Amino acid sequence: MQIHLSFDYELFFGTSSGSIDNCILKPTQRLMDLSKKHQVPFVFFVDAGYLLQLKNHNHIVQCKSDYDKIALQLLELKAAGHEIALHIHPHWEDSFFKNNSWKINTTRYKLADFTDTEIDHIVTKYHQAIIDITQIPCKSYRAGGWCIQPFEPIKKALIKNNILVDSTIFHNGFHSSSAHSYNFTSSPNKDEWCFDNDPCTESSNGLYTEIPITADRIPPLFYWNLYFKMKSNPAIYKPLGDGNWLVDKKRIYKHFYSGTNHFACADGFFASRLSSILTRCENQQRKRMMVLSHPKSLAPYSFDALDAFINKAKTKGHTFSTITS
């Protein structure tokens, strides 16, 4: 089985975006150390709108410094053989830096909130923001907040940028809130498929390839366990990032009394599920396992769990790889 460990490289989008040191640079450096130890590559979906905003605010000392630090780390990731992929959170179009912090506006959180012309402009300039640093075009895409629907308005922009591989879908995923909107309940339950106008509808001659995030079904007991671990031992289970998530409280409360359609993830205590997900994938004779995590959401426990997971998977003969590079 091919295993892809992917990380959405970004700040927080709640009331506090957090610092780049704690949300991005330090946890990513620990990931690089882990990668070097095991000689396995990772995939980093880089929030390109953030790069562009840093560049647009380069007259501010902190923004210029942050841009330079991020650019240096992206070059280090590239040199180490990790894949740099495109991740788009278009709310950066309405966000700005003031009084030493980012003022995040999520009124337009998904690309579908923009016109077709605006979408084309956003995808192209965000992609260019990564190319300006790495000098290599991206080949893979992941929608911010999983908000890839409707896909048709995004289609032409991705074709224009020669990005024909997506990794956004997770089987049975669903969320509808003031910011988020996605419905993957009709997606194929497969390791990959081709599609054209709808990533949840397989098309044998489709132009695009979907490499889905491995789905997971989480019982309420897990969230009760997570809650008590966070309270009793935050030094181990609390994420390294120092910002705040964009939350849907009603959805969070529902987790405590209802099963949740989630995905393979190494964020915090979620990393404890990786081993059982691997076993399930083996039993189902899967050819791929895609894990989605965030440097900002990794806890000390995450790195120990990832270390053990990589050891276990390699011992069993599985390989770790990037998606397209």
Summary of the structure (lengths in Angstrom):
residues: 325
radius of gyration: 18.6
end to end distance: 17.4
largest distance: 55.0
contacts: 1096
relative contact order: 0.18
helix: 44%
strand: 18%
